[in-house]
Amino acid sequence: MVLTQLTSFANIGLKSERITVEVGSTMGEANMYIVGLGDAAVQESKQRVRMALRTSGFKFPTGRVITVNLAPADIKKVGPRYDLPIAIGILAAHDLIDVPHELLRDTAFLGELALDGSLRHVSGVLPAAIACAKLGIKRLVVPASNGPEAALIPGVEIIAPENIIDLIQILQGERSADVIAPPAAAENLWQASIVDFADVRGQEHAKRALEIAAAGGHNVLLSGAPGSGKTLLARAFRGILPPLSNEEAIEVTQVYSVANLLPKNAPLIQERPFRLVHHTASGVSIVGGGQVPGPGEISLAHKGVLFLDELAEFPAQVLEVLRQPLEDRQITITRAQGSVTFPADFIMVAAMNPPQYSAGDGKRIGRRISAPLLDRIDLTIDVQPVPIGDLQKKPGQDAETSAVIRARIQGARERQAKRFAHLPISTNKEMGVKQIDALCPLDSKSAQLLLQAVQRLGLSARSYHRTIKVARTIADLAASDNILAQHVAEALQYRQSIGVH
C-alpha cells in the first residue's frame, strides 16, 4: 500500500480551511474512489484527472484501487479545485514523478484540469493565499489565470503554470517557474466614467447631504418626484468617496474572488463597488445564500455603495432582511452544514418617489418600509425638481467638482482615523453608544436643541444617537474639534419624515 498527502483549501465564507488530500493505492481491480463529503463536481474529478493525465503523456496506474480522501470529512468540498492535488497525489503515490517529499509537504495546490491537461481558473484563490501565509506554507500552485491574484499576498511563492506538464517540470527542477509579480496599481480610469457633481444642475441641499454621508459612511434616502435627479445624484455619489486603502482593497477583492466575479484584467479591486439593486431582486440575491452559501449584493457592495432604486417597490420581507447587516456590518448565513459570515460594511443609498407619485398610497408604502428600517437611515433628503434657471446654466458653472468635494471628505476621514486610532472602527457611522458618550460630548446649547427635537419629532433612541453621529461628521467637515449647536441643527434637518403612515 502506498500513501501520499498534499494540501489544498476549501472556502468557508471568506476564510479558507486547510484540506488534506490523501491518495492511497492498493492492488486490486482497477477503480478510483473519492470520499470526504465532495459534491458532484468533486466526484467528476475521477474522469477529468484520468483523461488529463493520459493526454499529458502519463501512464495512469492499472491494476490498482485508488482511494482519495479529502479530510476533514465534515467540511463540504465544492467545485473542481481539487483536480490538481488529486492528479499530483496519484503521480507521486505511484512514483510516476520524481519530486522531493519536502517540496510537496510545503506546497498547496488548487486548480481545475481540462481534458488536455491545461489548468482552468478557479474561484477563491486570494483567501487560500492568505491562509498559506498564516499557516507558513511556502508556496501555492494555481492556474496561470489566478497567478496575479494569488501574488497579492507577500511571503508566499506563487507557481502559476499553464498546464500540468509545465508544473511537473517545475516540481522536478527541470525548469524554473516564472516569477509572478503582484499587479501594479492601476490608474483610476473609472473616475472618468462617473458623473461629476459639477455636472449635476442645482440640488445643492442634496449634494451637501451626500457629502456628509460620504464623509461619515452614513446611509441616505433620496425622496423626490420622478425626474428630479435622484438616480443621477446616486451615481455621482460614488465619485466623491475616498479611495480604498490597501487593506480595504484586499477585503473587497476577497469577496469578489469567492464570488468568482474578479475581472480578468483586474486581480485587485481598487475602486469602491457600486451595486445597483432592482426591486425585483430576491432576498437571497441581496443578502447571499444558496445551497452552498455565497455572497449577495450587500457583500459585493462591501466598502462601497448599495443603491436601492424605487425603495417603496421592494417587498417588505426583502427590505427587512437588510436591518441586521445595516446594524452589524456583516451577514451570517446558516445552513444545515453550518454557518458562514460575509462582510457587509456598505453605505446604503436608497431612492423613492413620495406617496403622491407612487403606484400605491402612503399606507401601502408604510407597510413595506418599516419604522425600524427607517431608523437605520441617517439622512433623508427631499429632492426637489430643478428650477429652469439652473437647467439653463452651463455645465460646471458656479458648481464644485467632485474632486474638490472629495478632498474635504478625505480631510474629514483623516480626522476620524486619528480619533479612532486605538479602536476597531474607522468612520463615525460605526460608533456605538459608548464611543458616542466618550467622543461626542455636547455643550449645553447643543444638548438642549437635541432634547427639544426628540420631544417634537418623537425620535427613537437609535435616531437620537444617529443624529449625534451625523453632527460629529458635520463638525469633522468643518474641521471642528467640538460638536456645536449649528452642527446639531443641520443634522436634524436630515431626519425629516418621508410622508408614510
N, C-alpha and C positions, 0 to 999 in steps of 0.2 A: 504494500500500500504506500502511496506517495501523497504528500500534503503540502500545499503552498498557500500562504496567506498574503493578501495585498490590502491596501487601504483605499476606500472610496468614501463618498459622503452622500447623505440624504438631506434634503431641505425640510425643516420643520418650521414653518413660518419664514422668518428672515434668518434663522440660525441653521447652520449645517451640523448634523450629527455624524460622528465617525461611524462608518460601516466597514466591518472586516469581511472581505471577500475570501472565503476559504474554498479551495479547489482540492477535492480528494479523488483518487483514482484507484480502482481495484480491477483485477482480472475478472472477466465475465462477458456475457453477451453485450455487445456494444449498445450503450444507451447513455443519455445525459439527463440529469435531474437538477432543477433549480428550486431550492427551498429557502424559506426565510421571509414569508409574507410579501411576495412580489406580485405586482399587478399583471395584467395581460401583456403589457409591453415588456416587462421583465421576463416573463415566460417565453416570449417570442425571441429572446436573445439566443436561444439554442440554435434556431435556424440561421439567424444573422451571423453569429460567430462562426458556425461551421462553414458556411459558404464564404465568408470574408477571409478566413484562414486559407482555404483551398485556393481561392482565386489569387491570393497573395503569394502562393508558392510553398505554403507549409503543408506538411502531411498531417492530416487530422488523425489523432490516435485511434487505432482499431483494436477490437477485442478488449475494450476497457469499459467499465461502468464509471462514468464521471459524475460526481455529485458536487454541486456548487451551493454553498451555504452563505447566505447574506445575513450576518449577525450584527446586532442583536435581532432576534426573531420577532420581537414585539413592536418594532418600528416598521410601518408600512413603506415598502420600496416602490417607487413610482417612476415610470419612464425608461428610456433606453440608455441612460447614462452609465449603466453597469456593463455594457457590452465590452468596453475596452479592458477593464480589470479582469473580467471573466476570460477574455481571449488571452491576455498576458499570463494569467494564472494557469491556464491549460498548457500553454507552451512551456512555462517554467516547470510545471509539475512533471512533465514528460521529457525534460532535458532537451527540448527542441530548440532552445535558445541558451546562450552562454552569458548569463547576466549574474553578477555577484549578488548574493543574498542580501548583503547590507544595502545595496543600491535599491532593491525592491522594498526593503523594510522602511527606508527613509523617503519613499515616494508615494504620492497619492495619484489615482487615475480616475479620470472622468471622460466619457466620450461615447457617442453612438457610432456604430460601424455600418457603413454601406456594404452592399454585397461585393463590391470590388475592393474592399479593404480601406477605402478612404474614411476619414473621420468627419462626422457631421456635428454641427453646432448643437449644444445642449444649454438648457437654462440653469440659472442659479450658480454660476461659476464663481462670481465675486464672493458670496458668503462662504464658499468652500475654500477660497484663497485666504480669507480672514481666519477661518478655522485652522488651516495649516500653520499660519503664523502663530496662533495661540498655542497649538499643540506641539510646536517645534518640529514639524515635518519639513524637511529641507527642500523638497521640490514637488511640483504639481504638474502632471501631464494632462493637457486639454487639447481639443481640436484647434487647428490653426486660427479659425474664425473667432475663437474665445480667448486667444492669447493676449491681446491688448487689455481686455477686461481683467483677466487674472493678474496682469502685471501692475495693476493699480496698487497692489499691496506689497510694500517693501519687505525684504528679508526672506522671500520665497523664490527659489529658482523656477522659472516657468519654461516648460518644454511644450511647444505647440506644433507638432508635425502635421503634415497634410494627410498621411496615411500610416497604416500600421507597419509597413516595410521601413519607412523612414524612422519610425520610433524604435524598432528593433535595432537598426544600425546605430542609433544614438546610444541606446542602452548597452550595446555590446562594445561601444567605444570605437566603432568603425568610421564614424563621422561625428563632427561636433554639432551641437544644437544651435540654431540661430538665436541670437540674443533678442529677447522680446523686451523692448523698452516701454515704459509707461507712456500712454498717449499724451502728446503735448497739449497744453491749454489751447482750446480753440477760441478764435475771435468771437465776440458776441454779435455775430451777424444777425441773430434773431431780433435784436433791438430794432433793426431797420424795418422789420415787418410788423411792428407793434404800433398801434395808434398812439400818437404823441398827444399829450394833454394840450399842447398849444393849438392843435387842430380841432379840439372839441370846443365848439362855439358856446359861449355863455357858461351856465351851470357852475358858477364859482362856488356856491354853497356846497354842491355835491363834490366838487373837486377837493375842497377843504376837508370834508368828512373822509374822503378816500385817502387823503394824505395822512390823516390821523390814524386811520385803520392800518395803513401800511407801516407806519412808524411803530405802532404798538402791537401789531398782529391781531387786531380786533375784527370780529365778524360784523358784516354790513348787510342791511336790507335796503334796496332801492325801490321805492314805491312811486309810480307815476303813470300818466296816461300813455297809451301806445304812441310810439314815435317821438317820445320826449328825450331819448338818448340813453336809456338805461344800459342796454347791451353795449353800446359804444363806450360808455364810461367804464364798464366792467372790463372790456378788452384793453382799454388804456391803463387800467389799474396795474396790470402785470408789469408795465414798463417803468413804474416808479418804485417797485420793490427792490431792496438792496440785493447785491449779488450773493450767491451761495458761498459759504465758506467751504474749505476743503472737506471738513468733517461732514457738513450738511450734504455736499455733493456725493460723498461715498454712501451716506444713508439713503439718499434718493435713488442712486444707481443700484443699490441692493434690491430695492423694491422692484424696479424695472427688470433687473436680472432674473429675479424669481418669477416674475410675471411673463418672462420671455418677450419683453417689449423694448429691449435696448436697440436703438438704431444701429445698423451695421457699421456706419461710418462714425459713430459717436459712442465708444465704450464707456465714457464717463458723462453723466448728465450734468451739465454745467449751467443750466438755466432753470429757473423756478417753474415747476409744472403749472399748467393752466388746464384744468379739466372742466369741460362744459357738459353738464348732465341734462338730458331731456326728461320731461315729466313722465314719459312712458317707461323710464328705466325701472327695473325691479329692485327690491330691497337687497337681494343677493348681489346684483351687479354694482350697487353703490357701496355696501359695507364689506363685500367679499364673501366667499364661501364656496359651495360646490362640494362634490363628493370628496375631492382632495382640496381642502381649503386653500384658496388663493387670494391675493389682494384685490380689493374692489376699488371703486373710484376715489373713496376717501383716502386710501393708502397711496394710490397713484398721484394724488394731489399733495402728498406729504411735503412740507416745507414750501408749498406753493398755494395755489388758489383753486377752490372748488366753486364753480359758478353754477347756480341753480336758477335757470331761467323759468319764468312763469311759475313761481313757487306755489301759488294757490291752486295750481292744476295737479300738483303731486298728490297721490293718495295719502291719506292720513297715516296709515301704517308704515309707509315708506319714510315719511318725514320723522316719525317718532324714533326710528332706528338711529337717527343722527344725534339724538340727545346725549347718549353716553359717550361716543367718541368726541363730541364737541367739548365735553367737560374733561375727559381723561386724556385726550390727545392720542389715543390708541384704541384698537378694537380687538376683542378676544372672540374667536370663533370656536365653538365647541361641537365636536362630532364624536361618534362612537369610539373612534380610535384615540381620542384625546383632544386637547385644546391647543390652538396656535394663536399667537398675538402678532398683529401687524401695527406699525406706527401709523398715526393719522393726525399729525400736527399740521393743520392747514388753516387758511383763512377762508371762511365761507362768505361768498358774495352772492346774495340772492336778489332776484328782481321779480316784481309782480305789478300787475295793474291794480289800482284801487277798486273797491267793490263796484262802483258805478260803471266801470269799463270791463268788468269780468263777466264770464259766461253765466255765473250764478250770483246770488246776492251775498251780502256780508255774513249772514248766518252760516251759509254753506262754507264760505272761506274760513270762518272761525272754527268750524268743526274740523277742518283739515289742518290748520296751523294752530297748534295748542299754545296755551299760555306758557308752559314750561319751555317750549322751543323758542318762543319769542323772548323769553327771559335770557336766553343764551346769545342773543344778538345785541351787540354793544351799541351800534349806531344805526338808527333808522332815518333814512333821508327821503324827503319829499322832492321828487324830481319834477320840476315844472316845465311846461313847453317853453322852448327857447324863443324869446322875443325876435321879431323880424329884423330889428336893428342889429342884433348880434349875428344873425344869419348872414347879413349883408357885409359884415366885416371881412377883411382879407384874412386868410389862414395865418394864425400866429400873431395877429395884430393885438397888442396890449394883453398878451397871454403868456404865462410862464411855460417853458418847455418841461418835458418830463425829466430831463437831466437836472434842471435847477431844483425841481421838487425832490428828486431822488437824493440830491446832495443834502438837503435839510433832513430827510428821513434817515440817511446814513448817520448824520450827526446825532440824531435822537437815539438811534440804535446803539451807538457807541456809548452814550450816557447810560443806557440801560445795561450794557455789558459791564461797565465799570461798577454799577450799583449791585449787580447780581454776580460779581466775580467769584464769590465763595458759595454760591447757591446753584442747584441743578436746574436753573431756569435762565432764559435769555431775553425774554420780552415781558412787557407789562401784563399782557394777556394771561401769562402763566402764573401770576402771583396768586397765592392762597390767602386766606384771611389773616394768618399770622404775618406773612410778608407785608400785607397791606397795612396792618396795625403798626408794624415796625418801620416801614419805609415810606409810608404815605401819610404823615401827620397833617391834620387840617388845623388852620388857625380858627379862632372863634367865629370870624365872619364867614369863612367857607363852611364850617360845620353848621352854622345856623341856616345858611342858604340851602344846604343839602337836607337838613331836617324839614324845612318848610316844603321842599319839593317832595319828600317822602310822604308827608301828610296830604299834600294836594293831589299828587299823582297816584298815590297808593302803591309805591314801589315795593317789590319784594326784597328780602334780604340779599338775594343774588343780584338783583338790579342795583341795589344800593352799592354793593361792593364793585360791580362792574362800572358804575358811574365814576367811582373814585379812580379806578384803573385808567379809564379814558381821560380823566382830568390829569392824571400823572403823565400820560403821553402828551397831552397838550402842553403841559409845563416843560416836558423834555424838548418839544419842538421850539419852544420859546427860550430854551437854554436857561430855564429857571430851576434852582435847587428846591424851591418850595412850591407847593400847590396853593395858588391864590384863588380868591373868590371868582375872578374872571375866568379862570380855567374850569372851575366847577360849573359856572353859569353856561359856558359853551358846551361842556359835556352833557348838561341837562337838555340842551336843545335837541340832542340826537336821541332822546328817549321818548319821542312823540308816539302817539297811537297811530296805527295804520287803518283804523276805522272798521275793525271787525268786532263782532259781538258774540 
